[in-house]
Amino acid sequence: MIPEILAPAGDRERLEAALDYGADAVYLGGMQFGMRAGAPNFDAEGMCEAVQMAHARGVKVYLTVNTLPRNEELLLLPGFLSEAVNAGVDAMIVADLGVFQTVRRLSPQIPVHMSTQTGIVNYATANVLYEMGARRVVLARELSLDEIAEIRRHVPEDLELEVFVHGAMCVSFSGRCLLSAYFTDRDANRGACAQPCRWKYSLVEEKRPHLPMPIEETQEGTYILNARDMCMIDHIDKLVQAGVTSFKIEGRAKSAYYVSVVTNAYRMAMDYYLAHPDDYKLPGWIHDEVFKVSHRRYCTGFFFGHPNACQYYENSGYITSCEVVGIVEECRDGMVYATQRNRFFAGDTVEILAPGRQPVTVRLNEIYNGDGEQITTANHAMMAFSFPCAETFPPHSLIRRECGAEESKEIR
């Protein structure tokens, strides 16, 4: 089986980005029962349109039904599942056994994928879920490559194994966290996490509440619960050899630009591996692509054993080195026609990223507005602009420029 690149789709724009940039499948949420309540998500009509769009491109759609619902929410579940079945989704991702049983009873034809929220860390659990009717298990992020390979050896061939290979990590086991509910009454297990693991903490002594004391590992202080982002772009070969079926990219709440760039990077990395399975060494430009989206410092999680560098104590901020300045609409007669997203100037050097291609560097010596008048800056949101270019690019190609300091490309 050829491994699958599985991309996030938080709304229609991000869905289109995933489809344009090479996803084999997307996962998305409805207006209930999904672990990203803060994302726009899809109502019943939007879900139907999303499935039609994806299927027209040969891409599968998996619906997240992966919260841990309370009693009163269960009454809404059959209607929600019925809408999803009518929309034509290809599988449902579930975490709760009661939800699993309900899906199997009401829609036995729909494949069930067990969510990482289930905390699957051994082949015994995987086999039990398979016997119950699960088609795929999304393994816990806390597993090593050796443990994944051991699971693969002890489960049926047709049980698919999915793992997260890129994106945000959680300090709690497989995302099961109580901090958010405790501090803010926002339940992480029902999709509403406030991310208190990203906050900076201090100790307060009872009789001196006015004197907070920082919790320090160094003299600069620490964000003791803050995790790095995962990135396995350099290790596609090892993941395939361990038996991974689906390579999952985290990020339903992230931007369409993030979805485009990261999906494209993993698509290109997978295609390169499939063409060079016995001599895989990722080209540097593909490796560098994942550093051109907003991200926390990268690590390889638990895949190579105990992670010595998964936490980052200095801050919880993102690193941003590039910004999108425009989206290509069409190319004709030696000109690129686009719409603006961020301000830029004549004379700027940009990169144009098209699906499945290495980015092309272009210097914008001349830019024109929608009326064909030469201008020195594009400073109106969504304005039409154009510039001469010898190469052509498909619609939705990204025009970006550097906007931040250079960082190390090391993944710890």
FIMIZA-493406 format. One record per residue (C-alpha): residue number from 1; residue in three letters; x, y negated, z. Coordinates in steps of 0.25 Angstrom, whole numbers. Example, Ala and Ser with C-alpha at 12.3 -4.5 7.8 and 13.67 -1.06 7.14 Angstrom:
2
PT / k / r / c1 / c2 / c3
PT / 1 / ala / 49 / 18 / 31
PT / 2 / ser / 55 / 4 / 29
# end
This chain:
412
PT / k / r / c1 / c2 / c3
PT / 1 / met / 0 / 0 / 0
PT / 2 / ile / 5 / -14 / -4
PT / 3 / pro / 6 / -22 / 9
PT / 4 / glu / -4 / -34 / 10
PT / 5 / ile / -2 / -48 / 12
PT / 6 / leu / -13 / -53 / 21
PT / 7 / ala / -15 / -68 / 22
PT / 8 / pro / -24 / -77 / 32
PT / 9 / ala / -35 / -85 / 26
PT / 10 / gly / -41 / -95 / 36
PT / 11 / asp / -50 / -102 / 26
PT / 12 / arg / -52 / -103 / 11
PT / 13 / glu / -40 / -111 / 9
PT / 14 / arg / -31 / -101 / 16
PT / 15 / leu / -38 / -90 / 9
PT / 16 / glu / -35 / -96 / -5
PT / 17 / ala / -20 / -98 / 0
PT / 18 / ala / -19 / -83 / 4
PT / 19 / leu / -25 / -79 / -10
PT / 20 / asp / -17 / -88 / -18
PT / 21 / tyr / -4 / -84 / -11
PT / 22 / gly / -4 / -69 / -12
PT / 23 / ala / -12 / -62 / 0
PT / 24 / asp / -17 / -48 / -2
PT / 25 / ala / -27 / -50 / 9
PT / 26 / val / -32 / -61 / 18
PT / 27 / tyr / -38 / -61 / 31
PT / 28 / leu / -49 / -72 / 36
PT / 29 / gly / -59 / -75 / 46
PT / 30 / gly / -73 / -78 / 47
PT / 31 / met / -80 / -88 / 56
PT / 32 / gln / -80 / -78 / 68
PT / 33 / phe / -72 / -66 / 73
PT / 34 / gly / -59 / -70 / 68
PT / 35 / met / -46 / -73 / 75
PT / 36 / arg / -44 / -87 / 69
PT / 37 / ala / -56 / -95 / 73
PT / 38 / gly / -48 / -108 / 70
PT / 39 / ala / -47 / -105 / 56
PT / 40 / pro / -58 / -110 / 46
PT / 41 / asn / -61 / -95 / 42
PT / 42 / phe / -72 / -91 / 33
PT / 43 / asp / -87 / -91 / 35
PT / 44 / ala / -96 / -80 / 28
PT / 45 / glu / -97 / -88 / 15
PT / 46 / gly / -82 / -91 / 15
PT / 47 / met / -78 / -77 / 18
PT / 48 / cys / -86 / -72 / 6
PT / 49 / glu / -79 / -82 / -3
PT / 50 / ala / -65 / -79 / 3
PT / 51 / val / -67 / -64 / 0
PT / 52 / gln / -71 / -67 / -14
PT / 53 / met / -59 / -76 / -16
PT / 54 / ala / -50 / -65 / -10
PT / 55 / his / -56 / -53 / -17
PT / 56 / ala / -55 / -61 / -31
PT / 57 / arg / -40 / -61 / -28
PT / 58 / gly / -39 / -47 / -24
PT / 59 / val / -36 / -51 / -9
PT / 60 / lys / -43 / -44 / 3
PT / 61 / val / -50 / -52 / 14
PT / 62 / tyr / -49 / -47 / 29
PT / 63 / leu / -59 / -53 / 39
PT / 64 / thr / -54 / -56 / 53
PT / 65 / val / -64 / -51 / 63
PT / 66 / asn / -53 / -50 / 74
PT / 67 / thr / -57 / -58 / 86
PT / 68 / leu / -61 / -51 / 99
PT / 69 / pro / -76 / -55 / 99
PT / 70 / arg / -84 / -56 / 112
PT / 71 / asn / -98 / -49 / 114
PT / 72 / glu / -106 / -61 / 109
PT / 73 / glu / -98 / -62 / 96
PT / 74 / leu / -101 / -47 / 92
PT / 75 / leu / -115 / -51 / 89
PT / 76 / leu / -109 / -60 / 77
PT / 77 / leu / -100 / -49 / 72
PT / 78 / pro / -109 / -41 / 63
PT / 79 / gly / -114 / -53 / 55
PT / 80 / phe / -100 / -58 / 54
PT / 81 / leu / -95 / -44 / 48
PT / 82 / ser / -107 / -44 / 39
PT / 83 / glu / -103 / -57 / 33
PT / 84 / ala / -88 / -52 / 31
PT / 85 / val / -93 / -39 / 24
PT / 86 / asn / -102 / -47 / 15
PT / 87 / ala / -90 / -56 / 12
PT / 88 / gly / -82 / -44 / 7
PT / 89 / val / -70 / -44 / 17
PT / 90 / asp / -60 / -33 / 15
PT / 91 / ala / -58 / -30 / 30
PT / 92 / met / -60 / -35 / 44
PT / 93 / ile / -49 / -37 / 54
PT / 94 / val / -54 / -34 / 68
PT / 95 / ala / -48 / -33 / 82
PT / 96 / asp / -60 / -29 / 91
PT / 97 / leu / -64 / -15 / 91
PT / 98 / gly / -79 / -19 / 92
PT / 99 / val / -77 / -28 / 80
PT / 100 / phe / -70 / -16 / 73
PT / 101 / gln / -82 / -7 / 76
PT / 102 / thr / -92 / -17 / 72
PT / 103 / val / -85 / -19 / 58
PT / 104 / arg / -84 / -4 / 56
PT / 105 / arg / -99 / -2 / 59
PT / 106 / leu / -105 / -14 / 51
PT / 107 / ser / -95 / -13 / 40
PT / 108 / pro / -88 / 0 / 39
PT / 109 / gln / -83 / -3 / 25
PT / 110 / ile / -74 / -15 / 29
PT / 111 / pro / -60 / -11 / 33
PT / 112 / val / -56 / -15 / 47
PT / 113 / his / -42 / -21 / 50
PT / 114 / met / -39 / -21 / 65
PT / 115 / ser / -33 / -34 / 69
PT / 116 / thr / -20 / -37 / 76
PT / 117 / gln / -29 / -42 / 88
PT / 118 / thr / -31 / -27 / 90
PT / 119 / gly / -16 / -25 / 94
PT / 120 / ile / -13 / -13 / 86
PT / 121 / val / 1 / -9 / 90
PT / 122 / asn / 1 / 6 / 88
PT / 123 / tyr / -3 / 17 / 78
PT / 124 / ala / -13 / 24 / 88
PT / 125 / thr / -21 / 11 / 88
PT / 126 / ala / -20 / 9 / 73
PT / 127 / asn / -25 / 24 / 71
PT / 128 / val / -37 / 22 / 80
PT / 129 / leu / -41 / 10 / 73
PT / 130 / tyr / -39 / 17 / 60
PT / 131 / glu / -48 / 28 / 65
PT / 132 / met / -58 / 18 / 69
PT / 133 / gly / -58 / 13 / 54
PT / 134 / ala / -48 / 2 / 54
PT / 135 / arg / -41 / 0 / 40
PT / 136 / arg / -30 / -9 / 45
PT / 137 / val / -23 / -13 / 58
PT / 138 / val / -17 / -26 / 60
PT / 139 / leu / -5 / -23 / 69
PT / 140 / ala / -1 / -31 / 82
PT / 141 / arg / 9 / -41 / 79
PT / 142 / glu / 18 / -35 / 91
PT / 143 / leu / 22 / -23 / 83
PT / 144 / ser / 36 / -21 / 77
PT / 145 / leu / 38 / -15 / 63
PT / 146 / asp / 43 / -2 / 69
PT / 147 / glu / 29 / -1 / 76
PT / 148 / ile / 21 / -4 / 64
PT / 149 / ala / 29 / 6 / 56
PT / 150 / glu / 26 / 16 / 67
PT / 151 / ile / 11 / 13 / 66
PT / 152 / arg / 11 / 14 / 51
PT / 153 / arg / 17 / 28 / 53
PT / 154 / his / 6 / 33 / 62
PT / 155 / val / -7 / 27 / 55
PT / 156 / pro / -14 / 31 / 43
PT / 157 / glu / -9 / 26 / 29
PT / 158 / asp / -22 / 19 / 26
PT / 159 / leu / -22 / 11 / 39
PT / 160 / glu / -16 / -3 / 35
PT / 161 / leu / -6 / -10 / 44
PT / 162 / glu / -7 / -25 / 45
PT / 163 / val / 3 / -34 / 52
PT / 164 / phe / 5 / -49 / 54
PT / 165 / val / 18 / -54 / 46
PT / 166 / his / 17 / -69 / 47
PT / 167 / gly / 11 / -80 / 56
PT / 168 / ala / 8 / -84 / 70
PT / 169 / met / 10 / -74 / 81
PT / 170 / cys / 3 / -73 / 95
PT / 171 / val / 10 / -72 / 108
PT / 172 / ser / -1 / -62 / 113
PT / 173 / phe / -3 / -48 / 108
PT / 174 / ser / -9 / -47 / 95
PT / 175 / gly / -16 / -60 / 97
PT / 176 / arg / -24 / -56 / 109
PT / 177 / cys / -22 / -69 / 118
PT / 178 / leu / -29 / -74 / 130
PT / 179 / leu / -22 / -87 / 131
PT / 180 / ser / -30 / -96 / 122
PT / 181 / ala / -43 / -91 / 128
PT / 182 / tyr / -37 / -94 / 142
PT / 183 / phe / -32 / -108 / 139
PT / 184 / thr / -42 / -113 / 129
PT / 185 / asp / -54 / -103 / 129
PT / 186 / arg / -51 / -100 / 114
PT / 187 / asp / -50 / -85 / 113
PT / 188 / ala / -38 / -81 / 104
PT / 189 / asn / -45 / -67 / 102
PT / 190 / arg / -57 / -74 / 96
PT / 191 / gly / -49 / -82 / 86
PT / 192 / ala / -48 / -96 / 94
PT / 193 / cys / -33 / -95 / 99
PT / 194 / ala / -28 / -109 / 104
PT / 195 / gln / -14 / -104 / 103
PT / 196 / pro / -9 / -107 / 118
PT / 197 / cys / 3 / -98 / 115
PT / 198 / arg / 8 / -110 / 107
PT / 199 / trp / 7 / -120 / 118
PT / 200 / lys / 18 / -125 / 127
PT / 201 / tyr / 17 / -121 / 142
PT / 202 / ser / 22 / -126 / 155
PT / 203 / leu / 21 / -121 / 169
PT / 204 / val / 13 / -130 / 179
PT / 205 / glu / 15 / -128 / 194
PT / 206 / glu / 2 / -129 / 203
PT / 207 / lys / 7 / -140 / 212
PT / 208 / arg / 13 / -148 / 200
PT / 209 / pro / 3 / -148 / 189
PT / 210 / his / 9 / -161 / 184
PT / 211 / leu / 23 / -154 / 181
PT / 212 / pro / 22 / -144 / 170
PT / 213 / met / 34 / -135 / 168
PT / 214 / pro / 38 / -130 / 154
PT / 215 / ile / 39 / -115 / 153
PT / 216 / glu / 53 / -114 / 147
PT / 217 / glu / 62 / -104 / 140
PT / 218 / thr / 72 / -115 / 136
PT / 219 / gln / 74 / -129 / 140
PT / 220 / glu / 64 / -134 / 129
PT / 221 / gly / 52 / -126 / 134
PT / 222 / thr / 44 / -115 / 127
PT / 223 / tyr / 31 / -111 / 121
PT / 224 / ile / 32 / -97 / 127
PT / 225 / leu / 20 / -91 / 120
PT / 226 / asn / 23 / -97 / 106
PT / 227 / ala / 25 / -86 / 95
PT / 228 / arg / 33 / -88 / 82
PT / 229 / asp / 26 / -85 / 69
PT / 230 / met / 28 / -71 / 63
PT / 231 / cys / 35 / -70 / 49
PT / 232 / met / 38 / -57 / 43
PT / 233 / ile / 41 / -62 / 29
PT / 234 / asp / 55 / -56 / 29
PT / 235 / his / 50 / -42 / 33
PT / 236 / ile / 40 / -38 / 23
PT / 237 / asp / 48 / -25 / 20
PT / 238 / lys / 48 / -21 / 34
PT / 239 / leu / 33 / -23 / 36
PT / 240 / val / 30 / -15 / 24
PT / 241 / gln / 39 / -4 / 28
PT / 242 / ala / 33 / -3 / 42
PT / 243 / gly / 19 / -1 / 35
PT / 244 / val / 12 / -14 / 36
PT / 245 / thr / 0 / -15 / 26
PT / 246 / ser / -4 / -29 / 28
PT / 247 / phe / 5 / -42 / 30
PT / 248 / lys / -3 / -52 / 38
PT / 249 / ile / -1 / -67 / 38
PT / 250 / glu / -6 / -74 / 50
PT / 251 / gly / -13 / -88 / 48
PT / 252 / arg / -28 / -89 / 46
PT / 253 / ala / -27 / -103 / 53
PT / 254 / lys / -15 / -108 / 45
PT / 255 / ser / -14 / -116 / 32
PT / 256 / ala / -17 / -112 / 18
PT / 257 / tyr / -2 / -116 / 15
PT / 258 / tyr / 2 / -106 / 26
PT / 259 / val / -6 / -95 / 20
PT / 260 / ser / -1 / -98 / 6
PT / 261 / val / 14 / -98 / 9
PT / 262 / val / 14 / -87 / 19
PT / 263 / thr / 5 / -78 / 11
PT / 264 / asn / 14 / -81 / -2
PT / 265 / ala / 27 / -78 / 6
PT / 266 / tyr / 22 / -64 / 11
PT / 267 / arg / 16 / -61 / -3
PT / 268 / met / 29 / -64 / -9
PT / 269 / ala / 37 / -56 / 1
PT / 270 / met / 28 / -44 / 0
PT / 271 / asp / 29 / -45 / -15
PT / 272 / tyr / 44 / -46 / -14
PT / 273 / tyr / 45 / -34 / -5
PT / 274 / leu / 36 / -25 / -14
PT / 275 / ala / 45 / -29 / -26
PT / 276 / his / 58 / -26 / -17
PT / 277 / pro / 54 / -15 / -7
PT / 278 / asp / 68 / -9 / -5
PT / 279 / asp / 75 / -22 / -6
PT / 280 / tyr / 67 / -33 / 1
PT / 281 / lys / 73 / -46 / 5
PT / 282 / leu / 63 / -57 / 5
PT / 283 / pro / 67 / -69 / -4
PT / 284 / gly / 71 / -81 / 4
PT / 285 / trp / 60 / -90 / -2
PT / 286 / ile / 49 / -81 / 2
PT / 287 / his / 55 / -80 / 17
PT / 288 / asp / 55 / -96 / 17
PT / 289 / glu / 41 / -97 / 13
PT / 290 / val / 35 / -94 / 27
PT / 291 / phe / 43 / -105 / 32
PT / 292 / lys / 36 / -115 / 24
PT / 293 / val / 23 / -114 / 31
PT / 294 / ser / 20 / -119 / 45
PT / 295 / his / 25 / -109 / 55
PT / 296 / arg / 31 / -106 / 69
PT / 297 / arg / 45 / -100 / 69
PT / 298 / tyr / 45 / -86 / 63
PT / 299 / cys / 48 / -73 / 69
PT / 300 / thr / 45 / -58 / 65
PT / 301 / gly / 36 / -55 / 77
PT / 302 / phe / 37 / -41 / 83
PT / 303 / phe / 40 / -34 / 70
PT / 304 / phe / 55 / -31 / 74
PT / 305 / gly / 53 / -28 / 88
PT / 306 / his / 52 / -37 / 100
PT / 307 / pro / 51 / -51 / 95
PT / 308 / asn / 62 / -60 / 102
PT / 309 / ala / 58 / -72 / 94
PT / 310 / cys / 43 / -72 / 93
PT / 311 / gln / 41 / -84 / 103
PT / 312 / tyr / 45 / -98 / 100
PT / 313 / tyr / 46 / -107 / 113
PT / 314 / glu / 50 / -121 / 108
PT / 315 / asn / 36 / -125 / 102
PT / 316 / ser / 24 / -119 / 95
PT / 317 / gly / 24 / -128 / 83
PT / 318 / tyr / 25 / -124 / 68
PT / 319 / ile / 36 / -126 / 58
PT / 320 / thr / 32 / -133 / 45
PT / 321 / ser / 42 / -135 / 34
PT / 322 / cys / 32 / -137 / 22
PT / 323 / glu / 19 / -144 / 19
PT / 324 / val / 10 / -142 / 7
PT / 325 / val / 9 / -155 / -1
PT / 326 / gly / 0 / -150 / -12
PT / 327 / ile / -8 / -138 / -19
PT / 328 / val / -6 / -135 / -34
PT / 329 / glu / -19 / -136 / -41
PT / 330 / glu / -14 / -133 / -55
PT / 331 / cys / -2 / -135 / -65
PT / 332 / arg / -3 / -140 / -79
PT / 333 / asp / 5 / -148 / -89
PT / 334 / gly / 18 / -147 / -80
PT / 335 / met / 11 / -153 / -68
PT / 336 / val / 6 / -148 / -55
PT / 337 / tyr / -7 / -153 / -50
PT / 338 / ala / -10 / -152 / -35
PT / 339 / thr / -17 / -157 / -23
PT / 340 / gln / -10 / -164 / -11
PT / 341 / arg / -9 / -158 / 3
PT / 342 / asn / 1 / -166 / 10
PT / 343 / arg / 8 / -179 / 6
PT / 344 / phe / 21 / -179 / -3
PT / 345 / phe / 29 / -188 / -12
PT / 346 / ala / 35 / -188 / -26
PT / 347 / gly / 49 / -183 / -25
PT / 348 / asp / 45 / -172 / -14
PT / 349 / thr / 50 / -158 / -17
PT / 350 / val / 40 / -148 / -15
PT / 351 / glu / 38 / -133 / -16
PT / 352 / ile / 26 / -126 / -24
PT / 353 / leu / 22 / -113 / -19
PT / 354 / ala / 14 / -104 / -28
PT / 355 / pro / 9 / -90 / -25
PT / 356 / gly / 19 / -79 / -27
PT / 357 / arg / 30 / -89 / -31
PT / 358 / gln / 43 / -95 / -25
PT / 359 / pro / 40 / -110 / -22
PT / 360 / val / 44 / -120 / -32
PT / 361 / thr / 51 / -133 / -28
PT / 362 / val / 47 / -145 / -35
PT / 363 / arg / 51 / -160 / -34
PT / 364 / leu / 39 / -169 / -35
PT / 365 / asn / 46 / -180 / -43
PT / 366 / glu / 32 / -185 / -49
PT / 367 / ile / 18 / -183 / -42
PT / 368 / tyr / 5 / -188 / -48
PT / 369 / asn / -9 / -191 / -42
PT / 370 / gly / -22 / -185 / -47
PT / 371 / asp / -23 / -196 / -57
PT / 372 / gly / -9 / -193 / -63
PT / 373 / glu / -2 / -205 / -57
PT / 374 / gln / 12 / -204 / -52
PT / 375 / ile / 13 / -205 / -36
PT / 376 / thr / 23 / -205 / -26
PT / 377 / thr / 16 / -198 / -15
PT / 378 / ala / 4 / -188 / -14
PT / 379 / asn / -2 / -193 / -1
PT / 380 / his / -17 / -191 / -2
PT / 381 / ala / -23 / -178 / 3
PT / 382 / met / -28 / -168 / -8
PT / 383 / met / -24 / -178 / -19
PT / 384 / ala / -21 / -172 / -33
PT / 385 / phe / -6 / -174 / -37
PT / 386 / ser / 3 / -168 / -48
PT / 387 / phe / 17 / -167 / -52
PT / 388 / pro / 25 / -161 / -63
PT / 389 / cys / 31 / -147 / -62
PT / 390 / ala / 37 / -137 / -72
PT / 391 / glu / 31 / -125 / -64
PT / 392 / thr / 16 / -121 / -63
PT / 393 / phe / 9 / -116 / -50
PT / 394 / pro / -4 / -110 / -48
PT / 395 / pro / -15 / -117 / -40
PT / 396 / his / -14 / -118 / -25
PT / 397 / ser / 1 / -117 / -26
PT / 398 / leu / 7 / -125 / -14
PT / 399 / ile / 15 / -138 / -15
PT / 400 / arg / 24 / -140 / -2
PT / 401 / arg / 35 / -148 / 3
PT / 402 / glu / 45 / -147 / 15
PT / 403 / cys / 40 / -155 / 27
PT / 404 / gly / 48 / -150 / 39
PT / 405 / ala / 62 / -146 / 43
PT / 406 / glu / 69 / -134 / 38
PT / 407 / glu / 69 / -122 / 48
PT / 408 / ser / 76 / -109 / 49
PT / 409 / lys / 70 / -98 / 40
PT / 410 / glu / 74 / -87 / 51
PT / 411 / ile / 62 / -78 / 56
PT / 412 / arg / 66 / -73 / 70
# end
